[in-house]
């Protein structure tokens, strides 16, 4: 997409392209997919190895304990995801103190909650195992696995929660590597503990906990890094009220874990009573398919959280629209690809988990996998939109959709379809529930838009701002920098901005753009700068975003003074406020120029 072109008169026209944010989306996509791979593979790898080494009943026991992992994910999502979104919003607003406070409160919360969970879980392990197994013959296996798992809660909750902050603080690869290393260790120790030392199903749980202990040690790289921008601060008692906003923001993804816990517990109970252990094993295969799918589908959806979060803090709604369009296209392509694989190779997938049986049993499993896979495209879009609404402060709406999708709709559909079509109806229910959820999202957003007193965009529900804005993207050329400087001045004149500030806008835009192009970009690379000038009441607000080398102009002026950069000195003197933030590997500059008549 071109960021500038000539009209019929030959004059250069500038426009916003969204290329920087699209690039950032794809730059964060692979690390986030790898993060999700690591989080999902903990259960999947245990399932595959346990099924092949210890048999179908042990595999069913691990699957019965999967709701506890969903409960863990609910806790680290409540605090980790919620806190990281608050940090991203603060960074977008240039509120560095707020970002550090949310970071500190979140890490403290993760440690305290996980230790309490481990204590309570270990004391009541027998009772929990009874509930999870439904009092069946699988209870001893469930208790053995569960007792070790809950003791590891401090690392199984704190480490995944912590990596969301590491990712948001411009270290997506390190965040992914922490979880990848944890699960590689888990895989190796699974084979050692169960295969070599014959520790049984408890060895699988111990391997998972040990892997995350290693992941916790690797996270020390981040805390010792000079490139870490989030700092620990000493919270005051009055700061504890921030937990309410943090928890509200983290509620939708936390509800995902809680509702998955309740959903899987309910479905396992239904299957134990209707089909027996083989039904639970089949459901386990489908849930592991979903976990594998979530590696790419959920990874794509969760990529938008830090990118949209920071962009939302900046109120860059045009940029958000570009990100969501890219994300929807990406998740749709991935879902269709996964669907084809699952439809073509259902028995091979079941075989990965050591599932065997007579021809009639395997035919039922084959049909279940193929039918269940049809739900994936709808699941992908729904997951994406739930993450989106949570990130743009539509938390209540996101939470409602989560509960409807994972509890009310799916359980109602299973009970209805199982009564009408038997075992096959259970798997059809998953497809219908995801389709119904997507339909509800469309209808409910239309109702919200219709009833709102503000003018909202369809589906995205972003407010259409009346503020006068010039929003453009320029390339790394001096001609583009000088050209946009004049265009910004023309925009000010057209909007009756006084001559003094109009001239200052031209000088500041050209000075900063030329400085970024000359010193911030590597040679022979194609780089871009987003420049947005807003007229807010009578004040001017200028934002610049670039993907060049990290450079804090305010810190530079503070350290070296004005002698080394007369241009930055001039910008600093012309601006009412001059702020900088480095987030998502972007340099972000915020300059405001108040109306002299208003401030005098």
N, C-alpha and C positions, 0 to 999 in steps of 0.2 A: 504494500500500500504506500502510495506517495504521500509525503508529509508537506510538500509544497509544489505548486504547479503554476503555470502561466495561463491567464485567461485569454480571451480573444484579442485584447488590446496589447498583450505581451507582458502585462504586469503580473508579478509574482503573487500568488494567493497562498496564504498559510492556513493550515487546519490541523486539528488534533487527530492523531492516527491510532493511539492506543498501543503502539508497537513496544514501548518500554514495558508496560504492564503485561502484555502478552508474553514477551520474552521472559519476564520474571516468573510468570505462571509456569512456563515450561522449565525454567531453571530450578524451580522448587518442586516440580512434579515428580521427577525421578527420586530425589531424596525422600519425599513424602510417601511415595509408593514403597520405597525400601523400608521406611519406618513402619508402615502398615503391614508389610510382609513380615517384619520381625515380630510385631505384636500378634499377628494372626498365626504365624507358624509355630508359636509356642504350643498352642492347642493342637494344631494339625500334625506337627511332628510327633508329639506325644501319642496322638491317636494312631498314626501310621506304625510307629515302632512298637507301641503296646499291643496293637492288634496283631502284628506279625510275630512278636516274641511270646506274648502271654495269652493270645487268643481273643475270641469274640466277646466273652463276658467281661474281660478286663477292659477291652475297648469300650464296651457299653458303660462300664463304671467311670471311665475317664470322661465320656460324653455326659454322664449324669452330673459330674462335677463341673462341667463347663459353665453352668449358671453362676458358680462362685467367681470364675474369671470375669464374667460379665459384670458381677457386682464390684470386683476390683476396678474394672474399666469405668464403672459409674462413678466411683470415688475419685479416680485420678482425672476423669473428665470434668467433674464438678469443680475441682480446684485448679487442675493444670490447664485444661482447655479454657475454662472461664477466666482464669487469671491471665493467660497469655493473650486473650482477646482484649481484656482491659488494658494490658500493656501496649498492644498494637494501637488501640484507640488513643492512648496517651501519647505515644510516639508520633502519631499522625498530627496531633494537636501541638506538638513540641512541648508537652508537659513531662519533662524528664523526671522531676521529683515524684509525680504520680506513678510513672512507670516503675521506678525503683521501689516505691512503697508496695504496689501490687505484686511485684516480684518477690519481695521479702515475705509478705503476708501469705502468699501462695505456698512457698517452700516450707514455711513453718506449719501451715495447715496440713500439707501432705504428710509430713513426718508425724505430727500428733495424731491425726485420724488413723493412719495406717498402724501405728503402735497400739492404739485402742482396739482396732479391728482384730489384730493378731491375738491380743489378750483374750478378748471375748470369744473369738472363734475357736481357740484352742481349748478353753474351758468347756465349751458346749459342743465339741466336735461330734460326740456320740449322738446327741439329739439332732444336730444338723444332718448327719449322715442318714439317720432314720427318715427325716423329711425328704431328703433328696432321692433316696432309693425307694421311697414308698413302702418301706418295711419289707422289701423283697430280699431274695437270696443274694443280691448284689451288695447289700449293706457292708459286710466286712471289707470288701475291696474298696468301696467308696470311702469308708472311714480311714483306711490306711493311706489312701491318696490325699484325702482332705486334711488330715492331721498335720502333715508336712507342709501342705500348701498354705494353710492359714498362718503358720509360724513364719513363713516367708513374706507375709503381706507388706511389711515395711519397705522391702525393695521392689516387690511386684507392683506396688502402688506408687511409691515415690519416684522411681526411675522413669517409668513411662510419663508420669505427670511433669517431671522436670524437663524432658526433652522438648516439650512444646515451647518452653521459654528459650531454650538453646536455639531452636529453629527460628523463632521470631527475632532473636537477637543476631540475625545475619549469619548463623552457623548451621544451615540445613544439612550439610554433609556430615558434620560431626554428630548431629542429633540422630541421623540415620545409622551411622556407624556404631553408636553406643548400643542401639537395639539389635543391630545385626550381630555384633560380637556376642552380646548376651545370648542370643538364640543359637549361634554356632556352638558356643560352649554347652548350651542345653542339649543340642543334638549329639555332641561327642559324649557327654556324660550320660545321656540316655543309654547309649550302647555299652558304656563302661559299667554303670550301676546295675542295669538289668541283664545285660548279656554276659559280662565278666564276673561281677560280684553277686549275681543272682538275688538282687535286693527286691525283686518283685515290683508291684505297682508303686510302692513308696519311693523306689529309686527314680521313677519318672518325675515325681513331684520334687524330689531333692535336686534332680538335674536342672529343673526349671528355676528353682530358687538360687542355686549356685551360679547359673548363667547370669542372672540379674545382679548378683553380688559383684561379679566381674564387670558388668555394665556400669554399676555405681562407681567402681574404681576408675573406669575409663572416663567418666564424666568429669573427673578431676582436671582433665586437659582444658575443659572450658573454664573452670573456676580459676585456673592459673594463667589464662590467656590474657595478654595485654590488649587484645582486640575485643574483650568483653565489655559491653556498654551498659549492661544492667548491673547495678550494684546493690549490696545489702545496706539497709538503713535501719535505724533504731525506731520501731514504731512506738507512738504514744498510745495510751489507753483509748483516747478518742479516735484513733485510726482504726480500731477494731470494727467500727461501724462500716468500714469498706467491705467487710466480708459479705454483707447483705447484697451489694451490687455484684460482687465477684461470684457468689453462689447463684444469683439470678441469671447471670450471663452463662454460667456453666451448667445450668439446669437442663437445657435440651439434650446435650450429649450425655449427661449423667442419667437422664431419664431413658436414653437409649439402652444403657447398660442395665438399668433396673428393669425396664420392660422386657429386655431380652431374657433376663433372669426369670421373671414371672412367666413369660411366654414359653420358654423351654421347659421350665418346671411343669407347667400345665400340660404341654404337649407330651412330654415324657410320661406323665401320669396317665393321659388318655391312651397312649400307645401301649404302655405296660398292661392296661386293662383290656385292650381290644386285640392287639396283634401279638404282644409278648416281647421278649428280648430282641428278636429279629427285627421287629418294628422300631424299637429304640435304636438298634444298630443302623437301620436304613435311614432313620432321621439323623443319626450322627453323621452319616456320609453326606447327607444334604446340607447339614450345618457346616461341615468342613468344606463343602463346595462353596457355601456362602462366605466362609472365612477366606478361602482362596480368592474368591471374586472380590471381596472387600479389599484385598491387597491393592488391586488396581482401581476398582470403582470407588471405594472409600478413600484411597490415596488421592485420586483426582478431586473428589469432593472436598477433602480436608486441605488440599493445596490452597483453596480459596480463602481459608480462615485467616492466615497471616497477611496475605496480599490484599484481600478485600478489607480486612480489619484496619490496616494502616490507611488504605485509600478512603475508607469511610470516615476515619478520624480527620482526614484532610477535606472531607465533603466533596471529593472528586467523584461525583455520581456518573459522569460520562465514562470515566475510567472503569468504574465498577461494571457498567453495562458491557464494556468490551471484554472484561475478564469472564463474566458469566456466559456470554455467547461462546467464548472459546472453551470454557469448561463443559458446557452442555454438548457441544460437538464432540469433544474428546471422550467424555464418559459414554456417549451413545455408541461411538465406534468400538470402544473397548467392550461394552456389554454385548454387542452383537457378535464380536469375535469369540468371547467366552461361551456364549450360547451355542455357537456352532461346534466348539470343542466338546462341550458336555453332551450335546445331542448325538454326536458321532461316536463318542467313546465312553458310554456310561459304564459298561462292565469293567473296562480297564481302570476307571476311576474307583469303582467299588473294590477292585482287587488291590489297589494301593493300601487299603485299610485292612487287608486280610479277611475281607468278607467272602465267605464261600457258602454254598448250599446246593440243593437239588435244582433241577432245571426250572421248576415252577417258582421257587423262591427267587432265583436269579432273574427270571422274567419280570417278577414284581418289582425288584430293585431297579432293573433297567427302565421300566416304565416310570417309576418314581423319580429317578434322576432326570429323565428327559422332560417330564412334565414340570418339575420344579425349576429347571433351567430357564423355562419360558418367563419366569418372574423377574429374571435378572435385569433386563432393560428398564423395566418400570421401577425396580428397586434402586437402580443407579441414579435415575433422575430424582426420585423421592429423597434419597440420601443427600444428594447435592443440594436440593432446595432447603432441606432441614438445616444443613450446615450454613447455607447462605442467610436464612432468616435469623438464625441465632447470631450471626456476625454483625448484622445491621440493626441490632437492637429490637428485632421482632421476636423477642424471646418467648412471650406467651403463645404466639402463633406457632412457633417452632415446637414448643412443648406439647401443644394440643395435637399437632400432626403426629408427633412421635407416639403419644399414648394411643391415638386412634389406630395408627398403622400396626403397632406391635402388640397391642392387647385387645382392644375392643373389636376391631375389624377381623383380625386373623383368627382369633378364638371363635368368634361367631360364625365365620365362614367354615372353619374346620368342623364344628359341631353340625352345621347345616349340611355341608357337602358329604361328610362321612355318613350321615343318616340316609342321604339320597343315593350315594354312589359307592359306599363302602370305603375300603382302603385307598383306592385311587382318588376318591373325592378329597382326601386329606391333602394330597399334593396339588390338586387343582385349586384348592382353597388358597394356597400361597400365591398363585398367579392372579386370581380374582381379587385378593386383598390388596395387592400392589397396584393393580389397575384402578381399583376403587379409590385408593389413597391419592393417586395422581389426579383423578377427576375431582376429588374434594379440594385439593390444593388450588386448582383452577377456579372452582366455584367460590371458595372462601376468599381468595384474593380479590375476586370481582366484587364480592359483597363488602369487603373492607374498603376497597377503593370507592365504591358507590356511597358508603355511609360516612366516609371521612370528610372533615371540613377543609382539609388541604387537598391540593391537586397532586395525585400520586400516579406514578408510572404503572401500567398493567403488569401483573405478576411480580415484578421486582419490588413494588411498593415504595420506591424511592420518591422523595418529595421533589416536585419541580420548583426550583428556586427562581424567584423573580429577580434576584441579583444580576446586574449586568456583568457579563463575563466575556473575556477574550481568552480562548483556550487553544493553544497551538503546540505543535511539535516541530522542532527544527533539527537539521542534521549538523554534523561536526564540520561546518564550514564558516569561515569568517564572513562571507557574503550573506549567509543565512542570519548570522548574529546581527549584522548591521541592518539588514532588511527588516527583521522583526522588531528591532528597536524603533524604527520609523513607524511601523504599523501600530505598535503599542501607543505611540504618541498620537497618531491619527485617531485611535480609539478613544483616547482621553479627550481630545478636542471635540469629537462627535458627541461625547457625553458631558460636555461643559465642565470639565475639570480645569481648575485654574492653571494659568501658564507656568507658574513656578513648579507645581508638582508634575505637570505634563512633561516638562523638560527633564525633571529628575527621573521620571520613569524611563525615558529614553536612555539617559546616561547609565542608570543602574542595570537595565536589561542588557545593554551592549557590553558594559564592563564585566559583568558576571559571566555572560555567555562566552565572550572572547577569552576570559580567564579559564573557564572550564575547557573550552576547545583547545586552547594552547597548552595547558599544563595538566589537565585531568585525563585526557584520552590518550591511549596508546596509538602509535603510528600505524597506518594502514588498516585500521579497524573502522567498522561502520557503527558509529555511536549517535545517540540522540539526546535531546533535551526537551522535556515538557515544560512549558511556560504558561502560567495561568494568572491573568490579571482580573481581579474582581473589584467591583465598586460596591462596597457595603455601606449603605446609607450615604454618607459623604466621604468616607474613608476609602483608601486604596489598599488592597491586599495583593501582594505579588508572591507567587510560589514558583520555584524552579526545582526540577527533579532531574538528576542525570545518573548514568550508570558508569561514571568514570572512577578513577582512583579515589579512595577516601580522602577527603580534605575538609577540615573544619575551619572556615575562615575566621570565626570568632575566636577560637583557640589560638589561631595563627597570630591574630592581632594582639591578643593578650600576651603571648610568649615573645614575639619579636618586635612589637610596637608598630608604628605606622611608617617608619622609615623604609622598610623593605617592600611595602606595597601601598603606594599612594592611591591606587585604584580602590582597594578595600577600605582604606581610610575614608575616601570620598563617599563610598556607599554607606559606611557606618554613620557618617555625619548627616547624610541626606535622609536616612530612615528614622522613623519614630521608634520602631522596634526591629531588631535584626536577630533572627534565631536560626539555629542549625540543628539537624538531626540526621544520624546515619542509621537507617533501618532498611531491612530487606536488601542490603548491599546497594542501596541508593543513597546519594547525597541529596538531602532535602533542605532548601533554604526558604525561609518565610520572612518577608519584609512587609511592614505596614507603614503607611504614610497618612497621618491624620490630617484632616482639613484644618488649615491654619486658622480660619475664621471661627471654627467650632471650638478649637482648643484655647484660643486667645481670650 
